Amino acid sequence: MKSKPTSFDIAYRAGVSQSTVSRALRNSPLVNEETRQKVQAIAKELNYKVDKNASNLRSQHSSTLALLLFEDPTNDDSFINPFFLSMLGSITKACSDKGYDLLVSFQQMNDDWHAEFEDSNKADGIILLGYGDFVDYEEKLIQLIEQDTRFVRWGADVESLPIVSVGCDNFHGGYQLTEHVIMNGKKYFAFLGEASSHAPEFYQRYLGHCKALADNNLVVDKSLQNDAFSTEESGYQAAAKLIESGKSFDCIFGASDLIAVGAMRALQDKGYKVPEDVAVIGFDDIPMASFTFPPLTTAKQNTKLAGELLVESLIKVINGEEVKTTLMPTSLIVRNSCGS
């Protein structure tokens, strides 16, 4: 059975992006006349049908935005990564400042998870926070694109898909942290966190970390990289495994603060002194980071600015304006866990 044509098929034939196809089929003034006619002709040739019901709903406005959080494993009953809590406050205020109400819920992983929000006219657009395994999650993003859902997400740039993201420069943050600890005399680094396409943010941090090592003529020992999820328990287990391996290291780079906090506890349980024996660094600067013993050196992501940019970007998407992915710089927050 021949599959139905999609907007991606039209984009490929026309040599334009999927978002341009979507605008051309809506007769958006942002698309020039020649491109609009070309896209519409190809759509007609392929017998591509626009979902009129969804289109009609999208022409209405609820003055509400939906914030959908991914359910993360946590030590309490919140199921919300602590990193997102401060961003939640910023998003709420930014919505209020722009005259929008905010509907907060968890992402539903069924086949029509978008329907309860935009297509049912509960919200004009969606902000996505968190995703789990990105390789699995990518299929959901493609589905949202195919439904012409207006959404933005927090995270790394997704070059393969026409998605608007707001995130931080994870590569630079990883580089900056590693270089700082190298300047403090550490040479043998372990990295705790998945370093693959399944976790793009962690992977970019790892690549920045490796580049800093190489630029300072230090060896990247891949055997000192252990996978870990962004929880204290996962960080503890990954560090315990590292210690049991008997390999030499004088610094642990936790791909998130939660991983670093767990690693620090594992080191201390095994009799290591932080930072005298092993330095520990994290990433995010969650509130807990300044209250660990010793306080954690980390890369700060500006959650206030992130919330504002997510709301501003989504409103532009809703209004049919051109908007691009934004990567914010990180700030090095130096505390006692790496010696100075």
C-alpha positions as CSV (number, residue, x, y, z in Angstrom):
1,M,0.0,0.0,0.0
2,K,1.4,3.4,-1.0
3,S,2.0,5.7,1.9
4,K,0.4,9.1,2.1
5,P,2.7,12.0,1.0
6,T,4.1,14.2,3.7
7,S,5.3,17.7,3.9
8,F,8.8,16.3,4.0
9,D,8.2,14.8,0.6
10,I,7.1,18.2,-0.8
11,A,10.1,19.9,0.9
12,Y,12.5,17.4,-0.8
13,R,11.0,17.9,-4.2
14,A,10.9,21.7,-3.9
15,G,14.4,22.0,-2.4
16,V,13.2,23.9,0.6
17,S,12.7,23.3,4.3
18,Q,9.7,21.7,5.8
19,S,8.8,24.9,7.7
20,T,8.8,26.7,4.4
21,V,6.4,24.2,2.9
22,S,4.1,24.7,5.9
23,R,4.1,28.4,5.5
24,A,3.6,28.2,1.7
25,L,0.6,26.0,2.1
26,R,-0.8,28.5,4.6
27,N,-0.1,31.4,2.1
28,S,2.2,33.0,4.6
29,P,3.6,36.4,3.4
30,L,7.0,35.2,4.7
31,V,7.3,33.0,1.6
32,N,7.9,34.6,-1.8
33,E,5.4,34.1,-4.6
34,E,7.6,31.9,-6.8
35,T,8.4,29.5,-3.9
36,R,4.8,29.5,-2.8
37,Q,3.5,28.5,-6.2
38,K,6.2,25.9,-6.7
39,V,5.3,24.2,-3.3
40,Q,1.6,24.4,-3.9
41,A,2.0,22.8,-7.4
42,I,4.0,19.9,-6.0
43,A,1.5,19.4,-3.2
44,K,-1.3,19.2,-5.8
45,E,0.8,16.8,-8.0
46,L,1.3,14.5,-4.9
47,N,-2.3,14.9,-3.9
48,Y,-1.2,16.1,-0.5
49,K,-4.1,17.0,1.7
50,V,-3.9,19.6,4.5
51,D,-5.9,18.7,7.7
52,K,-8.6,21.4,7.5
53,N,-9.9,20.7,11.0
54,A,-6.4,21.2,12.5
55,S,-5.8,24.3,10.3
56,N,-9.1,25.9,11.4
57,L,-8.3,25.3,15.0
58,R,-4.9,26.8,14.6
59,S,-6.4,30.0,13.2
60,Q,-8.1,30.5,16.6
61,H,-6.2,31.8,19.6
62,S,-6.6,30.7,23.2
63,S,-4.0,33.1,24.6
64,T,-2.6,30.1,26.4
65,L,0.7,28.3,26.0
66,A,1.3,24.7,27.1
67,L,4.5,23.7,29.0
68,L,5.0,19.9,28.8
69,L,7.6,18.4,31.1
70,F,9.2,15.0,30.7
71,E,8.8,12.7,33.7
72,D,12.3,12.3,35.1
73,P,13.3,9.9,37.9
74,T,13.7,11.9,41.1
75,N,14.3,11.3,44.8
76,D,10.9,12.9,45.6
77,D,7.4,12.7,44.1
78,S,7.8,15.7,41.7
79,F,9.2,13.7,38.7
80,I,10.7,17.0,37.6
81,N,14.5,17.5,37.1
82,P,15.5,20.2,39.6
83,F,17.2,22.1,36.8
84,F,13.8,22.8,35.2
85,L,12.2,24.1,38.4
86,S,13.9,27.5,38.2
87,M,13.2,27.6,34.4
88,L,9.5,26.9,35.2
89,G,9.3,30.1,37.2
90,S,10.9,32.2,34.4
91,I,8.5,30.7,31.8
92,T,5.5,31.5,34.0
93,K,6.6,35.1,34.5
94,A,7.5,35.5,30.8
95,C,4.0,34.2,29.8
96,S,2.4,36.7,32.2
97,D,4.4,39.6,30.8
98,K,3.3,38.7,27.3
99,G,-0.4,38.3,28.2
100,Y,-0.5,34.5,28.0
101,D,-1.8,32.0,30.4
102,L,0.3,28.9,31.0
103,L,-0.9,25.3,31.1
104,V,1.6,22.9,32.7
105,S,1.5,19.2,32.3
106,F,3.6,16.1,31.7
107,Q,4.3,14.9,28.1
108,Q,2.2,12.0,27.2
109,M,4.0,9.4,25.1
110,N,0.9,8.1,23.2
111,D,0.5,8.5,19.5
112,D,-1.6,11.7,19.6
113,W,-0.1,13.5,22.6
114,H,-0.3,16.9,20.8
115,A,-4.1,16.6,20.4
116,E,-5.0,17.6,24.0
117,F,-3.2,20.9,23.6
118,E,-2.9,22.6,20.3
119,D,-5.3,20.7,18.1
120,S,-8.0,20.9,20.8
121,N,-7.3,24.6,21.0
122,K,-6.3,24.4,24.7
123,A,-3.1,26.1,23.8
124,D,-1.7,28.1,20.8
125,G,1.7,26.4,21.1
126,I,3.8,24.1,23.1
127,I,7.1,24.4,25.1
128,L,8.9,21.0,25.6
129,L,11.3,20.5,28.5
130,G,13.2,17.2,28.8
131,Y,13.1,14.1,26.6
132,G,14.8,10.9,28.0
133,D,16.5,8.9,25.2
134,F,16.7,11.3,22.3
135,V,17.0,8.6,19.6
136,D,13.6,7.3,20.7
137,Y,12.1,10.8,21.3
138,E,13.1,12.0,17.9
139,E,10.1,10.1,16.4
140,K,7.7,12.1,18.5
141,L,9.3,15.4,17.3
142,I,8.8,14.2,13.7
143,Q,5.2,13.5,14.5
144,L,4.7,17.0,15.9
145,I,6.3,18.5,12.8
146,E,4.0,16.4,10.5
147,Q,1.0,17.7,12.4
148,D,2.3,21.2,11.8
149,T,2.2,21.7,15.6
150,R,3.7,25.0,16.8
151,F,6.3,24.2,19.4
152,V,9.8,25.0,20.7
153,R,12.0,22.9,22.9
154,W,14.8,23.2,25.4
155,G,17.9,21.4,24.3
156,A,20.7,21.0,21.8
157,D,20.3,22.1,18.2
158,V,18.7,19.4,16.0
159,E,20.3,20.0,12.6
160,S,18.4,17.1,10.9
161,L,15.0,18.5,11.7
162,P,13.3,21.9,11.2
163,I,12.9,22.5,15.0
164,V,13.3,25.7,17.0
165,S,15.4,25.0,20.1
166,V,16.7,27.1,22.9
167,G,19.7,25.7,24.7
168,C,23.2,26.4,26.0
169,D,26.6,26.1,24.4
170,N,27.3,22.7,25.9
171,F,30.6,22.2,24.0
172,H,32.1,25.5,25.3
173,G,30.9,24.8,28.8
174,G,32.6,21.4,28.8
175,Y,35.8,23.0,27.4
176,Q,35.8,25.8,29.9
177,L,35.3,23.6,33.0
178,T,37.9,21.1,31.9
179,E,40.5,23.8,31.1
180,H,40.0,25.4,34.5
181,V,40.6,22.2,36.3
182,I,43.7,21.5,34.2
183,M,45.0,24.9,35.3
184,N,44.7,23.6,38.9
185,G,47.0,20.7,38.1
186,K,44.7,17.8,37.4
187,K,45.6,15.5,34.5
188,Y,43.6,12.3,34.6
189,F,39.9,12.9,34.0
190,A,36.9,10.6,34.3
191,F,33.6,11.6,32.6
192,L,30.3,10.3,34.0
193,G,27.4,10.7,31.6
194,E,26.3,9.1,28.3
195,A,28.5,10.3,25.4
196,S,26.4,9.5,22.4
197,S,23.5,10.7,20.2
198,H,21.1,9.3,22.8
199,A,22.0,12.2,25.1
200,P,23.0,15.2,22.8
201,E,23.7,17.7,25.6
202,F,25.9,15.3,27.5
203,Y,27.7,14.4,24.3
204,Q,28.5,18.0,23.5
205,R,29.8,18.5,27.0
206,Y,32.0,15.4,26.5
207,L,33.3,16.6,23.2
208,G,34.2,20.0,24.7
209,H,35.9,18.2,27.5
210,C,38.0,16.1,25.1
211,K,39.0,19.1,23.1
212,A,40.3,20.9,26.2
213,L,42.3,17.8,27.1
214,A,43.8,17.5,23.6
215,D,44.6,21.3,23.4
216,N,46.5,20.9,26.7
217,N,48.4,17.8,25.5
218,L,46.6,15.4,27.8
219,V,45.3,12.0,26.9
220,V,41.6,11.3,26.4
221,D,41.2,7.9,28.1
222,K,37.9,6.5,26.8
223,S,37.9,3.8,29.5
224,L,37.3,6.5,32.0
225,Q,34.0,7.4,30.5
226,N,31.0,5.7,32.2
227,D,27.4,6.2,31.3
228,A,25.1,7.8,33.9
229,F,21.6,9.3,33.8
230,S,21.0,12.7,35.4
231,T,20.2,11.5,39.0
232,E,22.3,11.3,42.2
233,E,21.9,7.6,42.4
234,S,23.1,7.1,38.8
235,G,26.1,9.3,39.5
236,Y,26.9,7.3,42.7
237,Q,26.8,4.0,40.9
238,A,28.9,5.2,38.0
239,A,31.5,6.6,40.3
240,A,31.5,3.4,42.4
241,K,32.1,1.4,39.3
242,L,35.0,3.7,38.4
243,I,36.6,3.3,41.8
244,E,36.2,-0.5,41.7
245,S,37.9,-0.6,38.3
246,G,41.2,0.4,40.0
247,K,42.0,2.9,37.2
248,S,43.8,6.1,38.1
249,F,42.0,9.5,37.9
250,D,42.3,12.8,39.8
251,C,39.1,14.5,38.5
252,I,35.5,13.4,37.8
253,F,33.5,15.5,35.4
254,G,29.8,14.8,36.1
255,A,27.7,15.6,32.9
256,S,25.2,17.2,35.3
257,D,25.2,18.5,38.8
258,L,23.1,15.6,40.0
259,I,25.6,13.1,38.6
260,A,28.4,15.0,40.2
261,V,26.7,15.1,43.6
262,G,26.2,11.4,43.5
263,A,29.9,10.9,42.4
264,M,31.1,13.1,45.3
265,R,29.2,11.0,47.8
266,A,30.6,7.7,46.4
267,L,34.1,9.1,46.6
268,Q,33.6,10.2,50.2
269,D,32.0,6.8,51.1
270,K,35.2,5.1,49.8
271,G,37.5,7.4,51.8
272,Y,38.6,9.9,49.1
273,K,38.9,13.5,50.0
274,V,37.4,16.1,47.6
275,P,39.2,18.0,46.1
276,E,42.6,16.9,47.7
277,D,42.4,13.4,46.2
278,V,39.9,13.8,43.4
279,A,38.4,17.0,42.1
280,V,34.7,17.0,41.1
281,I,32.9,19.3,38.6
282,G,29.3,19.3,37.4
283,F,27.1,21.1,34.9
284,D,23.9,23.2,35.4
285,D,24.4,25.1,38.7
286,I,21.2,23.9,40.3
287,P,20.6,25.3,43.8
288,M,21.9,22.2,45.5
289,A,25.4,22.7,43.9
290,S,26.3,25.5,46.3
291,F,25.3,23.5,49.4
292,T,27.2,20.3,48.8
293,F,30.4,19.6,50.9
294,P,32.5,20.9,49.4
295,P,30.5,23.3,47.2
296,L,30.5,22.2,43.6
297,T,32.3,23.9,40.7
298,T,30.0,23.8,37.7
299,A,28.9,25.5,34.5
300,K,25.9,27.8,35.0
301,Q,23.0,27.8,32.5
302,N,21.0,31.0,32.6
303,T,17.5,29.6,33.4
304,K,15.9,33.0,33.7
305,L,17.0,34.0,30.2
306,A,16.2,30.5,28.9
307,G,12.6,30.8,30.0
308,E,12.2,34.2,28.4
309,L,13.7,33.0,25.1
310,L,11.5,29.9,25.0
311,V,8.3,32.0,25.4
312,E,9.5,34.7,23.0
313,S,10.5,32.1,20.4
314,L,7.2,30.2,20.7
315,I,5.2,33.4,20.2
316,K,7.1,34.1,17.1
317,V,6.4,30.6,15.8
318,I,2.7,31.1,16.5
319,N,2.7,34.4,14.6
320,G,4.4,32.8,11.6
321,E,7.6,34.9,12.1
322,E,11.1,33.6,11.2
323,V,12.9,32.3,14.3
324,K,16.1,30.3,14.7
325,T,17.6,28.1,17.3
326,T,19.4,30.0,20.1
327,L,22.4,28.8,22.0
328,M,23.3,30.7,25.2
329,P,26.8,30.9,26.7
330,T,27.5,29.2,30.0
331,S,29.3,30.8,32.9
332,L,32.0,29.1,34.9
333,I,31.1,29.0,38.6
334,V,34.2,28.2,40.7
335,R,33.7,26.6,44.1
336,N,35.8,24.4,46.3
337,S,35.2,21.0,44.8
338,C,38.1,21.4,42.3
339,G,40.5,23.1,44.7
340,S,39.9,26.7,43.9
